[in-house]
Amino acid sequence: MRSFRFVAVFAMCVLGLALFANAKENKFGVADSRNLSITAPTRIGGVLLPIGEYKVLHSMQGQDHIMLFKQAAGKQPVEVRVKCQLVPLAKRADRDEQTFVVNAAKERVLHSLVFRGDSAQHVF
C-alpha cells in the first residue's frame, strides 16, 4: 500500500512538471510570460520605464506580436505595450540577453530581448 502511494505521488509530480513545461511555450518558440529586471531607466516603445521588476507577457493581435511590460510594484505601476518582431534563433537560448541603443537624448533604448530557453529573439 505504501509503495502504491509513492508511485501515485511520483506519477502526479512527473505529469505536473510535463504540463507546466509544455504550457509555458507557445507555437512561436517563446514563453507567454517572463520576468525582467530593468537596472537603469530604459525607453521601450516610446515610454521611459523606471528601474524595477517587470512581468513581460507575449500575445498576438492579428498578425502582430505584442509584448506587454507590467511593473510588478511601485506607487504608480507602469504598463507598456510594444510591437515586436520575432527572429528565429539557430538553437534555444542558453541565457537571457538584452541589447540597447542610445538615442539623441542619451537614453537607453531597448533594441532586443532573448530569454533563456526560447527559440526566438524579440526585436523592437
MARDREN-187352 format. One line per 8 residues: number of its first residue (from 1); for each residue x, y negated, z of N, C-alpha, C, O. Coordinates in pm, 1 decimal, always signed. Each point is the difference from the previous one (the first is absolute). Layout:
NUM> X/Y/Z/X/Y/Z/X/Y/Z/X/Y/Z; ...;
END
This chain:
1> +82.3/+119.1/+0.0/-82.3/-119.1/+0.0/+86.9/-125.7/+0.0/-30.3/-98.1/-67.9; +137.3/+102.7/+144.1/+89.2/-115.8/+10.4/+70.9/-26.7/-132.3/+14.9/-115.7/-39.2; +29.0/+220.6/-30.3/+69.1/-16.9/-128.3/-96.4/-50.7/-106.7/+39.8/-76.6/-87.8; -165.7/+118.3/+94.1/-100.1/-49.0/-95.1/-18.6/-150.8/+17.6/-8.1/-73.1/-98.7; +1.4/+27.0/+220.3/-16.9/-141.8/+28.6/+121.0/-78.8/-53.3/-16.2/-107.4/-57.9; +135.9/+160.8/+77.8/+121.1/-66.0/-48.7/-1.3/-10.2/-152.7/+31.6/-105.1/-55.9; -68.2/+214.3/-11.1/-5.6/+1.5/-146.2/-104.8/-99.5/-49.9/+24.3/-70.6/-97.9; -138.4/+63.8/+162.5/-106.3/-92.5/-40.7/+45.9/-145.3/+15.2/-21.8/-81.1/-90.1;
9> +84.0/+47.8/+201.2/+48.9/-136.6/+22.3/+109.9/-33.5/-100.7/+2.2/-110.0/-55.2; +87.5/+203.3/+31.5/+108.5/-22.3/-95.9/-55.6/-23.1/-140.7/+45.1/-90.2/-70.5; -142.7/+171.3/+30.0/-60.5/-14.3/-133.4/-69.7/-135.1/-13.1/+8.8/-63.3/-105.2; -76.9/+18.4/+208.5/-67.4/-129.9/-4.1/+101.2/-114.2/-11.7/-23.9/-97.4/-71.4; +135.8/+109.4/+141.0/+104.7/-102.5/-9.3/+57.5/-6.5/-140.9/+17.9/-109.1/-54.3; +11.1/+222.8/-4.8/+54.5/+4.2/-135.8/-100.2/-58.4/-98.7/+37.3/-78.2/-87.4; -162.9/+115.3/+100.6/-104.0/-53.0/-88.2/-13.8/-150.8/+16.3/-12.8/-72.2/-98.9; +15.4/+24.7/+221.7/-9.1/-143.6/+25.7/+115.8/-76.5/-61.8/-20.5/-105.4/-60.2;
17> +140.4/+156.6/+74.2/+117.0/-65.7/-58.7/-8.2/-1.1/-152.2/+35.7/-99.5/-63.2; -81.8/+207.8/+4.5/-13.1/+6.4/-146.1/-103.0/-101.4/-49.1/+23.7/-69.0/-99.1; -136.3/+59.4/+166.7/-102.1/-98.1/-38.7/+52.0/-142.5/+16.1/-23.6/-85.1/-85.7; +93.9/+59.2/+194.6/+56.7/-132.1/+25.3/+100.0/-37.8/-108.6/-1.5/-113.3/-48.1; +86.8/+204.6/+9.4/+101.3/-28.0/-102.3/-64.4/-27.0/-135.6/+43.4/-90.2/-71.7; -143.9/+165.0/+36.3/-65.7/-17.4/-129.3/-89.4/-123.0/-4.6/-15.1/-60.1/-106.3; -43.4/+21.7/+216.2/-92.4/-113.1/+2.0/+72.7/-133.1/-9.0/-61.4/-99.5/-38.5; +187.4/+93.4/+71.8/+74.0/-124.8/+3.4/+35.8/-53.4/-137.7/+8.7/-121.6/-16.5;
25> +12.1/+205.8/-81.5/+48.0/-43.7/-130.4/-110.9/+8.7/-103.2/-77.0/+96.1/-2.4; +69.5/-197.9/-83.4/-101.8/+0.7/-104.8/+59.9/+48.8/-131.4/+115.5/+42.3/-3.8; -193.1/-47.9/-102.9/+44.8/+54.5/-128.6/+112.7/-81.2/-63.6/+61.5/+45.7/-96.3; -33.4/-165.0/+148.3/+106.1/-83.4/-55.8/+135.7/+28.1/+63.9/+100.1/-60.3/-38.6; -95.8/+150.9/+135.6/+126.0/+35.9/+63.3/+40.2/-92.9/+113.0/+116.0/-1.3/+41.3; -211.9/-77.3/+9.4/+27.2/-89.7/+111.6/-104.9/+22.1/+108.0/-113.2/+38.9/-28.6; +152.1/-63.8/+151.8/-93.6/+15.1/+111.2/-100.9/-114.7/-1.8/+32.5/-111.6/-40.5; -153.0/+139.7/+84.0/-103.9/-102.6/+3.1/+22.2/-100.5/+111.9/-49.0/-112.6/-7.8;
33> +121.8/+151.2/+111.3/+22.4/-88.4/+114.2/+142.7/+17.0/+51.6/+49.1/+111.7/+15.7; +15.4/-223.5/+9.9/+136.4/-0.8/+54.8/+12.7/-112.8/+100.9/-86.5/-87.2/+8.6; +195.1/+89.6/+67.7/+31.4/-109.3/+91.8/+125.4/-68.7/-50.3/+91.0/+64.0/-52.8; -87.5/-196.6/+70.1/+112.8/-79.6/-47.5/+36.4/-102.3/+105.7/-87.0/-66.9/+55.8; +214.8/+55.3/-28.7/+49.9/-99.2/+93.6/+65.2/-112.4/-79.9/+93.9/+23.8/-76.0; -143.1/-144.7/+92.9/+58.1/-116.6/-67.2/+87.0/-72.1/+102.0/-49.0/-45.7/+103.3; +178.1/+35.7/-132.7/+97.2/-51.5/+96.8/+35.0/-146.6/-20.5/+72.5/-58.0/+80.8; -122.6/-2.3/-187.2/+20.7/-142.2/-27.3/-121.7/-48.4/-77.9/-60.9/+79.0/-72.2;
41> +23.2/-206.8/+84.4/-113.9/-49.2/-78.1/+17.7/+36.8/-147.8/+105.7/-23.4/-58.6; -210.4/+81.0/-0.3/+8.5/+53.6/-135.5/-124.6/-38.3/-78.8/-112.5/+16.7/+47.0; +134.1/-67.7/-166.4/-111.6/-35.2/-86.9/-41.7/+123.5/-78.8/+81.2/+65.3/-65.5; -210.8/-35.5/+74.2/-58.4/+112.1/-73.9/-128.8/-50.7/-62.6/-91.2/-43.4/+70.5; +83.9/+48.9/-201.2/-121.7/-41.4/-68.3/-40.5/-142.9/+26.5/-119.2/-28.7/+10.8; +212.9/-60.4/-0.1/-31.6/-141.1/+20.3/-22.0/-39.0/+145.1/-21.8/-117.6/+28.9; +27.1/+213.5/+63.5/-20.7/-28.6/+142.1/+128.0/+30.7/+76.0/+61.8/+104.6/-20.1; -22.9/-196.1/+107.3/+119.0/+20.4/+82.3/-40.9/+77.1/+124.9/-69.7/-53.0/+86.5;
49> +113.5/+178.7/-77.6/-33.9/+84.4/+114.2/+100.8/-21.5/+112.3/+120.5/-5.4/-24.5; -169.6/-6.8/+147.7/+91.9/-14.7/+112.9/+63.4/+133.8/+37.7/-45.2/+106.3/-42.5; +149.2/-114.0/+121.8/+65.7/+119.7/+53.7/-105.1/+81.9/+75.0/-84.6/-55.1/+70.4; +91.2/+186.2/-86.2/-93.0/+85.6/+72.9/-16.6/+136.4/-61.9/+67.1/+36.1/-96.7; -158.2/+38.5/+155.1/-32.8/+134.8/-45.2/-126.6/-6.8/-84.6/-96.7/-67.1/+36.1; +98.7/+137.7/-149.5/-111.1/-2.1/-93.7/-40.9/+140.5/-37.8/+83.5/+90.0/-9.3; -212.1/-71.9/-12.3/-51.8/+122.4/-59.2/-16.7/-32.4/-147.4/-58.0/-102.7/-35.4; +108.9/+190.2/-50.8/-7.4/-20.7/-144.7/-90.8/+108.1/-56.6/+27.0/+119.3/+13.6;
57> -135.9/-163.2/-77.6/-96.5/+92.0/-58.5/+5.4/-11.2/-151.2/+5.4/-110.2/-54.6; -6.7/+223.6/-12.7/+5.4/+4.0/-146.1/-137.6/+38.4/-50.0/-57.8/+98.2/+46.5; +4.1/-175.4/-142.2/-131.8/+32.4/-55.0/-4.0/-34.7/-148.2/+92.8/-60.0/-54.3; -200.6/+98.4/-8.4/-21.6/-29.0/-141.7/-121.6/-90.0/-13.4/-100.1/+17.6/+69.6; +110.2/-115.0/-160.8/-113.7/-82.5/-38.8/-3.7/+6.6/-151.7/+69.1/-75.7/-68.2; -150.0/+166.4/+16.4/+0.8/+25.6/-143.7/+132.6/+63.2/-37.3/+36.3/+104.5/+54.0; +37.4/-167.4/-146.7/+131.7/+49.1/-40.7/+113.5/-62.9/+81.7/+116.2/+36.3/-18.2; -148.6/-129.7/+107.6/+102.0/-71.4/+77.1/+34.2/+71.8/+129.9/-88.5/+45.5/+72.5;
65> +218.6/-36.1/-44.2/+49.0/+51.9/+127.1/+10.0/-118.8/+95.2/+63.4/-100.7/-31.8; -125.4/+112.7/+147.0/-4.1/-109.7/+96.1/+64.0/+44.9/+130.8/-28.1/+109.0/+50.0; +114.2/-193.9/+4.7/+58.8/+23.3/+131.5/-62.6/-101.1/+96.0/-5.6/-119.3/-29.9; -40.7/+166.8/+143.8/-56.2/-85.1/+103.7/+95.5/+2.5/+118.1/+26.5/+106.1/+56.5; +24.9/-221.7/-19.2/+89.8/-14.4/+114.0/-81.6/-58.0/+114.5/-48.1/-113.0/-9.1; +31.8/+190.3/+118.0/-77.3/-43.7/+115.5/+91.6/-6.0/+121.1/+60.2/+100.4/+38.1; -49.8/-217.4/+21.8/+83.5/-15.3/+118.4/-64.9/+73.7/+116.0/-120.5/-11.3/+22.6; +201.6/+86.9/+50.7/-51.1/+83.8/+108.2/-44.3/-81.4/+120.8/-96.6/+37.4/+66.6;
73> +163.7/-146.0/-37.0/-32.5/-80.5/+118.3/+34.9/-145.3/-27.2/+65.2/-33.2/-99.0; -110.0/-51.2/+188.4/+30.1/-142.3/-13.4/-121.3/-82.1/+37.2/-111.3/+51.9/+8.7; +133.6/-181.4/+13.5/-110.4/-87.6/+36.9/-100.6/-12.3/-113.7/-121.0/+1.5/+22.7; +171.1/-13.5/-144.2/-82.8/-3.4/-119.1/+60.1/+98.1/-100.9/+79.5/-39.3/-85.4; -117.4/+167.0/+95.3/+59.5/+100.2/-89.7/-17.5/-36.9/-147.2/-105.7/-46.9/-42.2; +211.3/+69.3/-33.9/+3.2/-33.0/-142.0/-40.2/+123.4/-79.9/+31.1/+112.8/+38.1; -101.0/-135.6/-149.8/-36.9/+108.0/-90.0/+16.9/-50.9/-142.2/-55.3/-103.9/-36.1; +132.4/+177.5/-45.7/+30.1/-42.5/-137.2/-22.8/+116.1/-95.7/+42.6/+112.4/+26.8;
81> -110.1/-139.7/-138.8/-17.9/+97.7/-108.3/+91.1/-39.9/-115.4/+1.8/-115.8/-41.7; +73.9/+212.8/-9.3/+94.6/-27.0/-107.5/-9.9/+109.8/-105.3/-4.8/+118.5/+32.9; +1.7/-158.6/-158.6/+3.4/+96.2/-109.5/+144.0/+47.8/-16.5/+94.0/-78.9/+9.5; -77.6/+207.8/-34.1/+134.3/+53.8/-21.2/-1.2/+96.8/-117.8/-104.8/+47.7/-43.5; +224.6/-20.6/-6.0/+17.7/+101.7/-103.2/+70.0/+118.3/+64.5/+92.5/-17.6/+79.3; -136.0/+136.7/-112.8/+66.7/+120.2/+47.9/+98.1/+47.6/-105.3/-37.3/+25.6/-114.5; +163.5/-13.9/+154.3/+105.1/+46.5/-89.4/+44.8/+136.9/+50.6/+51.5/+10.1/+111.4; -70.1/+95.6/-191.0/+38.4/+134.9/+43.8/+149.9/+8.4/+31.8/+83.2/-59.5/-68.6;
89> -51.8/+134.0/+173.2/+139.3/+26.0/+36.7/+40.0/+137.4/-54.0/-85.5/+85.7/-21.8; +214.4/-65.4/+0.5/+50.1/+128.4/-50.5/-24.4/+112.8/+100.0/-22.0/+114.7/-38.8; +26.2/-148.2/+167.9/-27.1/+97.6/+106.1/-59.7/-74.4/+118.0/+2.4/-123.0/+4.5; -55.5/+197.1/+89.8/-57.8/-62.5/+119.0/+105.2/-83.0/+72.3/+116.5/+38.9/+8.2; -158.3/-152.3/+43.3/+92.5/-91.3/+67.2/+50.3/+61.4/+130.2/-77.6/+54.8/+78.3; +208.1/-64.8/-56.4/+62.7/+51.8/+121.5/-12.7/-96.3/+117.7/+14.6/+39.8/+115.6; -42.1/-168.1/-146.2/-5.5/-101.6/+105.9/-89.0/-115.7/-44.0/-33.5/-12.5/-117.8; -3.4/-70.0/+211.6/-75.0/-121.8/-29.7/+95.5/-102.5/-59.5/+115.3/-10.0/+41.9;
97> -163.5/-65.8/-139.5/+80.9/-106.4/-60.4/-87.7/-121.0/-27.0/-116.3/+13.0/-38.2; +173.2/-130.0/+58.4/-67.0/-125.7/-31.6/+99.8/-85.7/-77.0/+116.2/-10.1/+39.1; -160.8/-51.7/-148.5/+86.4/-92.7/-71.8/-69.3/-136.1/-2.8/-122.6/-9.4/-6.6; +203.9/-94.4/+11.7/-50.5/-136.0/+8.5/+70.9/-89.1/-101.2/+110.7/+30.0/-44.7; -176.2/-139.5/+9.8/+62.8/-108.4/-74.1/-20.2/-124.8/+84.7/-83.0/-1.7/+90.9; +158.8/-101.6/-121.2/-13.9/-126.6/+71.3/-55.5/-101.2/-99.0/+53.7/-17.2/-109.4; -162.4/-50.1/+148.7/-62.4/-96.8/-90.3/+64.8/-138.2/+14.1/+94.7/-16.5/+77.0; -144.9/-81.6/-150.3/+57.0/-136.0/-0.1/-6.8/-64.3/+138.2/+83.4/-84.3/+33.3;
105> -182.4/+123.4/+47.5/-12.8/-55.2/+135.7/+86.2/+76.9/+100.4/-11.6/-19.7/+121.0; +98.2/+107.4/-172.4/+89.6/+82.4/+81.3/-76.3/+93.5/+94.6/+44.7/+28.5/+111.0; -160.5/+18.1/-157.7/-78.4/+96.7/+75.4/+28.7/+139.5/-53.4/+24.0/+18.8/-119.2; -26.8/+76.4/+207.5/+15.9/+140.4/-37.4/-132.4/+47.3/-59.2/-105.1/-14.4/+62.5; +110.5/+71.3/-184.6/-119.3/+46.8/-71.0/+15.5/+149.3/-25.5/+99.8/+44.5/-56.9; -200.4/+32.7/+99.9/+5.0/+144.7/-21.2/-10.5/+30.4/-148.6/-93.4/-44.5/-66.7; +189.3/+120.4/+15.2/+0.0/+39.0/-141.4/-48.1/+143.5/-18.5/-79.6/+27.8/-89.8; +128.0/+64.7/+175.3/-42.3/+139.8/-12.6/+7.2/+71.5/+134.0/+72.4/-40.5/+91.0;
113> -149.7/+148.0/-81.8/-4.3/+85.1/+119.4/+6.4/+145.8/-41.6/-62.8/+40.9/-97.7; +138.5/+36.2/+172.2/+1.5/+145.1/-14.5/-11.7/+57.0/+139.8/+73.6/-39.5/+90.5; -166.1/+132.3/-72.8/-15.5/+65.5/+128.4/+53.3/+141.9/-9.6/-20.8/+69.0/-99.8; +89.8/-26.3/+205.0/+58.1/+134.0/+4.1/-109.7/+102.8/-25.7/-108.1/-6.2/+58.5; +138.4/+101.1/-147.4/-93.3/+107.3/-31.3/-88.6/-27.8/-120.3/-59.6/+92.6/-55.0; +49.7/-219.2/+12.9/-82.2/-34.0/-115.8/+75.9/+30.8/-127.7/+122.7/+8.9/+0.6; -195.8/+7.3/-110.3/+64.0/+26.8/-128.8/-21.7/-115.8/-97.6/+13.3/+17.2/-121.2; -47.1/-136.6/+175.0/-12.7/-119.1/-82.9/+41.3/-122.7/+80.1/-9.4/-2.7/+122.7;
121> +54.9/-97.9/-194.8/+41.8/-127.3/+59.2/-109.5/-102.7/-26.6/-60.0/-1.2/-107.4; +33.9/-85.9/+206.8/-95.8/-108.8/-14.8/+77.6/-124.8/-43.7/+90.9/-43.8/+70.4; -125.9/-13.2/-185.3/+67.4/-120.5/-48.9/-103.3/-111.9/-6.0/-108.8/+16.2/-55.2; +145.9/-130.3/+113.6/-93.1/-114.8/+7.2/+38.2/-108.3/-99.3/-66.8/-103.1/-7.6;
END
